[in-house]
Amino acid sequence: MLWLGVPYLLYLGALPFVNKVRPVVFGLPFLFFWLLIATLATPLAIWLTWRGDTRGRGKAGAR
């Protein structure tokens, strides 16, 4: 369940630190690049939470 905090930290917690136009990364302003990376990392965090949550599943880990 701790992984669900990752998108929150990427979107809101780090926003004051990455709110910059310069540097430009891959032709994108840094803030836009940061939000793109955060958007791509969100499904990974949700998947890691799902993988780590063993409640409601049998010992073999079947769905």
PDB file with one MODEL, atoms N, CA, C and O in Angstrom:
MODEL        1
ATOM      1  N   MET A   1       0.809  -1.196   0.000  1.00  0.00           N
ATOM      2  CA  MET A   1       0.000   0.000   0.000  1.00  0.00           C
ATOM      3  C   MET A   1       0.859   1.269   0.000  1.00  0.00           C
ATOM      4  O   MET A   1       0.387   2.351  -0.350  1.00  0.00           O
ATOM      5  N   LEU A   2       2.109   1.120   0.392  1.00  0.00           N
ATOM      6  CA  LEU A   2       2.999   2.269   0.433  1.00  0.00           C
ATOM      7  C   LEU A   2       3.267   2.816  -0.971  1.00  0.00           C
ATOM      8  O   LEU A   2       3.532   4.006  -1.142  1.00  0.00           O
ATOM      9  N   TRP A   3       3.198   1.947  -1.960  1.00  0.00           N
ATOM     10  CA  TRP A   3       3.443   2.380  -3.346  1.00  0.00           C
ATOM     11  C   TRP A   3       2.406   3.378  -3.830  1.00  0.00           C
ATOM     12  O   TRP A   3       2.682   4.142  -4.756  1.00  0.00           O
ATOM     13  N   LEU A   4       1.215   3.396  -3.230  1.00  0.00           N
ATOM     14  CA  LEU A   4       0.193   4.344  -3.659  1.00  0.00           C
ATOM     15  C   LEU A   4       0.555   5.788  -3.308  1.00  0.00           C
ATOM     16  O   LEU A   4      -0.046   6.723  -3.838  1.00  0.00           O
ATOM     17  N   GLY A   5       1.511   5.971  -2.438  1.00  0.00           N
ATOM     18  CA  GLY A   5       1.968   7.313  -2.108  1.00  0.00           C
ATOM     19  C   GLY A   5       2.936   7.885  -3.131  1.00  0.00           C
ATOM     20  O   GLY A   5       3.175   9.092  -3.151  1.00  0.00           O
ATOM     21  N   VAL A   6       3.489   7.040  -3.969  1.00  0.00           N
ATOM     22  CA  VAL A   6       4.469   7.491  -4.963  1.00  0.00           C
ATOM     23  C   VAL A   6       3.866   8.496  -5.953  1.00  0.00           C
ATOM     24  O   VAL A   6       4.461   9.554  -6.162  1.00  0.00           O
ATOM     25  N   PRO A   7       2.707   8.212  -6.574  1.00  0.00           N
ATOM     26  CA  PRO A   7       2.157   9.219  -7.495  1.00  0.00           C
ATOM     27  C   PRO A   7       1.841  10.543  -6.803  1.00  0.00           C
ATOM     28  O   PRO A   7       2.045  11.612  -7.378  1.00  0.00           O
ATOM     29  N   TYR A   8       1.348  10.471  -5.578  1.00  0.00           N
ATOM     30  CA  TYR A   8       1.063  11.695  -4.831  1.00  0.00           C
ATOM     31  C   TYR A   8       2.332  12.522  -4.655  1.00  0.00           C
ATOM     32  O   TYR A   8       2.329  13.733  -4.871  1.00  0.00           O
ATOM     33  N   LEU A   9       3.405  11.864  -4.264  1.00  0.00           N
ATOM     34  CA  LEU A   9       4.667  12.587  -4.076  1.00  0.00           C
ATOM     35  C   LEU A   9       5.217  13.127  -5.391  1.00  0.00           C
ATOM     36  O   LEU A   9       5.756  14.233  -5.435  1.00  0.00           O
ATOM     37  N   LEU A  10       5.083  12.351  -6.455  1.00  0.00           N
ATOM     38  CA  LEU A  10       5.590  12.813  -7.751  1.00  0.00           C
ATOM     39  C   LEU A  10       4.806  14.013  -8.270  1.00  0.00           C
ATOM     40  O   LEU A  10       5.393  14.948  -8.816  1.00  0.00           O
ATOM     41  N   TYR A  11       3.477  13.993  -8.104  1.00  0.00           N
ATOM     42  CA  TYR A  11       2.662  15.083  -8.629  1.00  0.00           C
ATOM     43  C   TYR A  11       2.675  16.312  -7.738  1.00  0.00           C
ATOM     44  O   TYR A  11       2.885  17.423  -8.226  1.00  0.00           O
ATOM     45  N   LEU A  12       2.455  16.135  -6.439  1.00  0.00           N
ATOM     46  CA  LEU A  12       2.277  17.290  -5.566  1.00  0.00           C
ATOM     47  C   LEU A  12       3.471  17.581  -4.674  1.00  0.00           C
ATOM     48  O   LEU A  12       3.831  18.742  -4.479  1.00  0.00           O
ATOM     49  N   GLY A  13       4.085  16.549  -4.134  1.00  0.00           N
ATOM     50  CA  GLY A  13       5.174  16.766  -3.193  1.00  0.00           C
ATOM     51  C   GLY A  13       6.400  17.403  -3.815  1.00  0.00           C
ATOM     52  O   GLY A  13       7.061  18.234  -3.192  1.00  0.00           O
ATOM     53  N   ALA A  14       6.703  17.014  -5.037  1.00  0.00           N
ATOM     54  CA  ALA A  14       7.907  17.526  -5.693  1.00  0.00           C
ATOM     55  C   ALA A  14       7.627  18.746  -6.559  1.00  0.00           C
ATOM     56  O   ALA A  14       8.562  19.332  -7.104  1.00  0.00           O
ATOM     57  N   LEU A  15       6.395  19.135  -6.696  1.00  0.00           N
ATOM     58  CA  LEU A  15       6.037  20.236  -7.592  1.00  0.00           C
ATOM     59  C   LEU A  15       6.780  21.540  -7.288  1.00  0.00           C
ATOM     60  O   LEU A  15       7.247  22.189  -8.225  1.00  0.00           O
ATOM     61  N   PRO A  16       6.908  21.949  -6.039  1.00  0.00           N
ATOM     62  CA  PRO A  16       7.653  23.205  -5.805  1.00  0.00           C
ATOM     63  C   PRO A  16       9.121  23.131  -6.235  1.00  0.00           C
ATOM     64  O   PRO A  16       9.730  24.162  -6.521  1.00  0.00           O
ATOM     65  N   PHE A  17       9.687  21.940  -6.283  1.00  0.00           N
ATOM     66  CA  PHE A  17      11.101  21.794  -6.626  1.00  0.00           C
ATOM     67  C   PHE A  17      11.339  21.669  -8.130  1.00  0.00           C
ATOM     68  O   PHE A  17      12.435  21.963  -8.608  1.00  0.00           O
ATOM     69  N   VAL A  18      10.334  21.239  -8.872  1.00  0.00           N
ATOM     70  CA  VAL A  18      10.521  21.020 -10.310  1.00  0.00           C
ATOM     71  C   VAL A  18       9.794  22.056 -11.154  1.00  0.00           C
ATOM     72  O   VAL A  18       9.753  21.924 -12.377  1.00  0.00           O
ATOM     73  N   ASN A  19       9.226  23.070 -10.543  1.00  0.00           N
ATOM     74  CA  ASN A  19       8.478  24.095 -11.269  1.00  0.00           C
ATOM     75  C   ASN A  19       9.454  25.057 -11.946  1.00  0.00           C
ATOM     76  O   ASN A  19       9.623  26.205 -11.536  1.00  0.00           O
ATOM     77  N   LYS A  20      10.086  24.539 -13.000  1.00  0.00           N
ATOM     78  CA  LYS A  20      11.082  25.321 -13.744  1.00  0.00           C
ATOM     79  C   LYS A  20      10.857  25.128 -15.241  1.00  0.00           C
ATOM     80  O   LYS A  20      10.442  24.055 -15.680  1.00  0.00           O
ATOM     81  N   VAL A  21      11.127  26.151 -16.004  1.00  0.00           N
ATOM     82  CA  VAL A  21      11.052  26.022 -17.453  1.00  0.00           C
ATOM     83  C   VAL A  21      12.380  25.497 -17.983  1.00  0.00           C
ATOM     84  O   VAL A  21      12.410  24.688 -18.910  1.00  0.00           O
ATOM     85  N   ARG A  22      13.457  25.951 -17.401  1.00  0.00           N
ATOM     86  CA  ARG A  22      14.783  25.477 -17.774  1.00  0.00           C
ATOM     87  C   ARG A  22      15.248  24.483 -16.739  1.00  0.00           C
ATOM     88  O   ARG A  22      15.006  24.742 -15.560  1.00  0.00           O
ATOM     89  N   PRO A  23      15.856  23.431 -17.033  1.00  0.00           N
ATOM     90  CA  PRO A  23      16.381  22.981 -18.302  1.00  0.00           C
ATOM     91  C   PRO A  23      15.298  22.379 -19.187  1.00  0.00           C
ATOM     92  O   PRO A  23      14.193  22.077 -18.737  1.00  0.00           O
ATOM     93  N   VAL A  24      15.643  22.218 -20.434  1.00  0.00           N
ATOM     94  CA  VAL A  24      14.759  21.586 -21.400  1.00  0.00           C
ATOM     95  C   VAL A  24      15.244  20.154 -21.593  1.00  0.00           C
ATOM     96  O   VAL A  24      16.419  19.921 -21.875  1.00  0.00           O
ATOM     97  N   VAL A  25      14.331  19.195 -21.438  1.00  0.00           N
ATOM     98  CA  VAL A  25      14.673  17.777 -21.557  1.00  0.00           C
ATOM     99  C   VAL A  25      13.885  17.202 -22.728  1.00  0.00           C
ATOM    100  O   VAL A  25      12.655  17.248 -22.733  1.00  0.00           O
ATOM    101  N   PHE A  26      14.581  16.666 -23.711  1.00  0.00           N
ATOM    102  CA  PHE A  26      13.964  16.118 -24.926  1.00  0.00           C
ATOM    103  C   PHE A  26      13.033  17.130 -25.584  1.00  0.00           C
ATOM    104  O   PHE A  26      11.991  16.757 -26.122  1.00  0.00           O
ATOM    105  N   GLY A  27      13.401  18.394 -25.546  1.00  0.00           N
ATOM    106  CA  GLY A  27      12.617  19.447 -26.181  1.00  0.00           C
ATOM    107  C   GLY A  27      11.402  19.885 -25.387  1.00  0.00           C
ATOM    108  O   GLY A  27      10.606  20.687 -25.875  1.00  0.00           O
ATOM    109  N   LEU A  28      11.242  19.375 -24.172  1.00  0.00           N
ATOM    110  CA  LEU A  28      10.101  19.721 -23.320  1.00  0.00           C
ATOM    111  C   LEU A  28      10.587  20.541 -22.132  1.00  0.00           C
ATOM    112  O   LEU A  28      11.685  20.305 -21.627  1.00  0.00           O
ATOM    113  N   PRO A  29       9.784  21.502 -21.679  1.00  0.00           N
ATOM    114  CA  PRO A  29      10.138  22.173 -20.423  1.00  0.00           C
ATOM    115  C   PRO A  29      10.208  21.143 -19.298  1.00  0.00           C
ATOM    116  O   PRO A  29       9.502  20.135 -19.327  1.00  0.00           O
ATOM    117  N   PHE A  30      11.051  21.398 -18.320  1.00  0.00           N
ATOM    118  CA  PHE A  30      11.298  20.412 -17.277  1.00  0.00           C
ATOM    119  C   PHE A  30      10.029  20.010 -16.530  1.00  0.00           C
ATOM    120  O   PHE A  30       9.849  18.834 -16.214  1.00  0.00           O
ATOM    121  N   LEU A  31       9.147  20.968 -16.243  1.00  0.00           N
ATOM    122  CA  LEU A  31       7.911  20.643 -15.526  1.00  0.00           C
ATOM    123  C   LEU A  31       7.042  19.694 -16.339  1.00  0.00           C
ATOM    124  O   LEU A  31       6.481  18.747 -15.787  1.00  0.00           O
ATOM    125  N   PHE A  32       6.922  19.932 -17.634  1.00  0.00           N
ATOM    126  CA  PHE A  32       6.126  19.056 -18.490  1.00  0.00           C
ATOM    127  C   PHE A  32       6.740  17.666 -18.550  1.00  0.00           C
ATOM    128  O   PHE A  32       6.019  16.669 -18.506  1.00  0.00           O
ATOM    129  N   PHE A  33       8.068  17.588 -18.650  1.00  0.00           N
ATOM    130  CA  PHE A  33       8.757  16.306 -18.652  1.00  0.00           C
ATOM    131  C   PHE A  33       8.524  15.572 -17.332  1.00  0.00           C
ATOM    132  O   PHE A  33       8.273  14.367 -17.332  1.00  0.00           O
ATOM    133  N   TRP A  34       8.604  16.286 -16.211  1.00  0.00           N
ATOM    134  CA  TRP A  34       8.384  15.683 -14.892  1.00  0.00           C
ATOM    135  C   TRP A  34       6.970  15.106 -14.781  1.00  0.00           C
ATOM    136  O   TRP A  34       6.793  13.996 -14.280  1.00  0.00           O
ATOM    137  N   LEU A  35       5.975  15.845 -15.240  1.00  0.00           N
ATOM    138  CA  LEU A  35       4.587  15.354 -15.180  1.00  0.00           C
ATOM    139  C   LEU A  35       4.385  14.161 -16.099  1.00  0.00           C
ATOM    140  O   LEU A  35       3.601  13.267 -15.781  1.00  0.00           O
ATOM    141  N   LEU A  36       5.069  14.129 -17.220  1.00  0.00           N
ATOM    142  CA  LEU A  36       4.997  12.973 -18.118  1.00  0.00           C
ATOM    143  C   LEU A  36       5.569  11.732 -17.445  1.00  0.00           C
ATOM    144  O   LEU A  36       4.975  10.655 -17.514  1.00  0.00           O
ATOM    145  N   ILE A  37       6.712  11.878 -16.801  1.00  0.00           N
ATOM    146  CA  ILE A  37       7.327  10.753 -16.092  1.00  0.00           C
ATOM    147  C   ILE A  37       6.427  10.300 -14.935  1.00  0.00           C
ATOM    148  O   ILE A  37       6.278   9.100 -14.704  1.00  0.00           O
ATOM    149  N   ALA A  38       5.835  11.242 -14.215  1.00  0.00           N
ATOM    150  CA  ALA A  38       4.935  10.896 -13.113  1.00  0.00           C
ATOM    151  C   ALA A  38       3.708  10.152 -13.625  1.00  0.00           C
ATOM    152  O   ALA A  38       3.239   9.215 -12.979  1.00  0.00           O
ATOM    153  N   THR A  39       3.189  10.554 -14.767  1.00  0.00           N
ATOM    154  CA  THR A  39       2.036   9.880 -15.356  1.00  0.00           C
ATOM    155  C   THR A  39       2.388   8.459 -15.766  1.00  0.00           C
ATOM    156  O   THR A  39       1.581   7.547 -15.590  1.00  0.00           O
ATOM    157  N   LEU A  40       3.577   8.261 -16.306  1.00  0.00           N
ATOM    158  CA  LEU A  40       4.000   6.917 -16.694  1.00  0.00           C
ATOM    159  C   LEU A  40       4.342   6.048 -15.487  1.00  0.00           C
ATOM    160  O   LEU A  40       4.230   4.825 -15.561  1.00  0.00           O
ATOM    161  N   ALA A  41       4.754   6.651 -14.388  1.00  0.00           N
ATOM    162  CA  ALA A  41       5.103   5.893 -13.191  1.00  0.00           C
ATOM    163  C   ALA A  41       3.880   5.487 -12.375  1.00  0.00           C
ATOM    164  O   ALA A  41       3.967   4.555 -11.575  1.00  0.00           O
ATOM    165  N   THR A  42       2.754   6.154 -12.554  1.00  0.00           N
ATOM    166  CA  THR A  42       1.562   5.855 -11.766  1.00  0.00           C
ATOM    167  C   THR A  42       1.050   4.430 -11.986  1.00  0.00           C
ATOM    168  O   THR A  42       0.780   3.747 -10.998  1.00  0.00           O
ATOM    169  N   PRO A  43       0.902   3.941 -13.222  1.00  0.00           N
ATOM    170  CA  PRO A  43       0.472   2.538 -13.377  1.00  0.00           C
ATOM    171  C   PRO A  43       1.462   1.546 -12.780  1.00  0.00           C
ATOM    172  O   PRO A  43       1.059   0.494 -12.285  1.00  0.00           O
ATOM    173  N   LEU A  44       2.744   1.865 -12.820  1.00  0.00           N
ATOM    174  CA  LEU A  44       3.745   0.991 -12.207  1.00  0.00           C
ATOM    175  C   LEU A  44       3.544   0.919 -10.696  1.00  0.00           C
ATOM    176  O   LEU A  44       3.629  -0.161 -10.112  1.00  0.00           O
ATOM    177  N   ALA A  45       3.280   2.051 -10.064  1.00  0.00           N
ATOM    178  CA  ALA A  45       3.045   2.068  -8.622  1.00  0.00           C
ATOM    179  C   ALA A  45       1.779   1.298  -8.260  1.00  0.00           C
ATOM    180  O   ALA A  45       1.748   0.598  -7.248  1.00  0.00           O
ATOM    181  N   ILE A  46       0.746   1.421  -9.070  1.00  0.00           N
ATOM    182  CA  ILE A  46      -0.492   0.685  -8.811  1.00  0.00           C
ATOM    183  C   ILE A  46      -0.262  -0.811  -9.000  1.00  0.00           C
ATOM    184  O   ILE A  46      -0.783  -1.614  -8.226  1.00  0.00           O
ATOM    185  N   TRP A  47       0.501  -1.192 -10.004  1.00  0.00           N
ATOM    186  CA  TRP A  47       0.797  -2.607 -10.221  1.00  0.00           C
ATOM    187  C   TRP A  47       1.624  -3.176  -9.069  1.00  0.00           C
ATOM    188  O   TRP A  47       1.373  -4.295  -8.621  1.00  0.00           O
ATOM    189  N   LEU A  48       2.609  -2.413  -8.587  1.00  0.00           N
ATOM    190  CA  LEU A  48       3.414  -2.871  -7.459  1.00  0.00           C
ATOM    191  C   LEU A  48       2.561  -3.024  -6.203  1.00  0.00           C
ATOM    192  O   LEU A  48       2.785  -3.939  -5.410  1.00  0.00           O
ATOM    193  N   THR A  49       1.592  -2.141  -6.018  1.00  0.00           N
ATOM    194  CA  THR A  49       0.677  -2.267  -4.889  1.00  0.00           C
ATOM    195  C   THR A  49      -0.157  -3.519  -5.027  1.00  0.00           C
ATOM    196  O   THR A  49      -0.354  -4.243  -4.051  1.00  0.00           O
ATOM    197  N   TRP A  50      -0.644  -3.784  -6.211  1.00  0.00           N
ATOM    198  CA  TRP A  50      -1.455  -4.981  -6.461  1.00  0.00           C
ATOM    199  C   TRP A  50      -0.633  -6.243  -6.225  1.00  0.00           C
ATOM    200  O   TRP A  50      -1.122  -7.208  -5.637  1.00  0.00           O
ATOM    201  N   ARG A  51       0.627  -6.233  -6.689  1.00  0.00           N
ATOM    202  CA  ARG A  51       1.500  -7.402  -6.497  1.00  0.00           C
ATOM    203  C   ARG A  51       1.807  -7.637  -5.023  1.00  0.00           C
ATOM    204  O   ARG A  51       1.902  -8.784  -4.587  1.00  0.00           O
ATOM    205  N   GLY A  52       1.958  -6.584  -4.267  1.00  0.00           N
ATOM    206  CA  GLY A  52       2.313  -6.711  -2.870  1.00  0.00           C
ATOM    207  C   GLY A  52       1.146  -6.987  -1.946  1.00  0.00           C
ATOM    208  O   GLY A  52       1.343  -7.416  -0.809  1.00  0.00           O
ATOM    209  N   ASP A  53      -0.067  -6.746  -2.417  1.00  0.00           N
ATOM    210  CA  ASP A  53      -1.245  -6.955  -1.586  1.00  0.00           C
ATOM    211  C   ASP A  53      -1.636  -8.426  -1.633  1.00  0.00           C
ATOM    212  O   ASP A  53      -2.125  -8.911  -2.653  1.00  0.00           O
ATOM    213  N   THR A  54      -1.423  -9.129  -0.538  1.00  0.00           N
ATOM    214  CA  THR A  54      -1.726 -10.559  -0.502  1.00  0.00           C
ATOM    215  C   THR A  54      -3.053 -10.841   0.187  1.00  0.00           C
ATOM    216  O   THR A  54      -3.468 -11.998   0.258  1.00  0.00           O
ATOM    217  N   ARG A  55      -3.717  -9.833   0.689  1.00  0.00           N
ATOM    218  CA  ARG A  55      -5.001 -10.062   1.335  1.00  0.00           C
ATOM    219  C   ARG A  55      -6.032 -10.486   0.288  1.00  0.00           C
ATOM    220  O   ARG A  55      -6.064  -9.949  -0.819  1.00  0.00           O
ATOM    221  N   GLY A  56      -6.851 -11.430   0.643  1.00  0.00           N
ATOM    222  CA  GLY A  56      -7.920 -11.862  -0.244  1.00  0.00           C
ATOM    223  C   GLY A  56      -7.499 -12.895  -1.265  1.00  0.00           C
ATOM    224  O   GLY A  56      -8.319 -13.347  -2.063  1.00  0.00           O
ATOM    225  N   ARG A  57      -6.232 -13.274  -1.252  1.00  0.00           N
ATOM    226  CA  ARG A  57      -5.760 -14.291  -2.180  1.00  0.00           C
ATOM    227  C   ARG A  57      -5.271 -15.493  -1.384  1.00  0.00           C
ATOM    228  O   ARG A  57      -4.904 -15.374  -0.215  1.00  0.00           O
ATOM    229  N   GLY A  58      -5.271 -16.620  -2.017  1.00  0.00           N
ATOM    230  CA  GLY A  58      -4.790 -17.833  -1.360  1.00  0.00           C
ATOM    231  C   GLY A  58      -3.285 -17.816  -1.191  1.00  0.00           C
ATOM    232  O   GLY A  58      -2.614 -16.869  -1.599  1.00  0.00           O
ATOM    233  N   LYS A  59      -2.763 -18.863  -0.591  1.00  0.00           N
ATOM    234  CA  LYS A  59      -1.320 -18.930  -0.359  1.00  0.00           C
ATOM    235  C   LYS A  59      -0.529 -19.026  -1.654  1.00  0.00           C
ATOM    236  O   LYS A  59       0.610 -18.566  -1.723  1.00  0.00           O
ATOM    237  N   ALA A  60      -1.124 -19.619  -2.673  1.00  0.00           N
ATOM    238  CA  ALA A  60      -0.421 -19.769  -3.948  1.00  0.00           C
ATOM    239  C   ALA A  60      -0.401 -18.464  -4.734  1.00  0.00           C
ATOM    240  O   ALA A  60       0.313 -18.356  -5.731  1.00  0.00           O
ATOM    241  N   GLY A  61      -1.173 -17.474  -4.302  1.00  0.00           N
ATOM    242  CA  GLY A  61      -1.194 -16.194  -4.998  1.00  0.00           C
ATOM    243  C   GLY A  61      -2.070 -16.196  -6.229  1.00  0.00           C
ATOM    244  O   GLY A  61      -1.893 -15.362  -7.117  1.00  0.00           O
ATOM    245  N   ALA A  62      -3.012 -17.120  -6.298  1.00  0.00           N
ATOM    246  CA  ALA A  62      -3.905 -17.179  -7.451  1.00  0.00           C
ATOM    247  C   ALA A  62      -4.894 -16.029  -7.398  1.00  0.00           C
ATOM    248  O   ALA A  62      -5.200 -15.501  -6.329  1.00  0.00           O
ATOM    249  N   ARG A  63      -5.376 -15.658  -8.542  1.00  0.00           N
ATOM    250  CA  ARG A  63      -6.336 -14.559  -8.612  1.00  0.00           C
ATOM    251  C   ARG A  63      -7.623 -14.978  -8.074  1.00  0.00           C
ATOM    252  O   ARG A  63      -8.567 -14.188  -8.046  1.00  0.00           O
TER     253      ARG A  63
ENDMDL
END
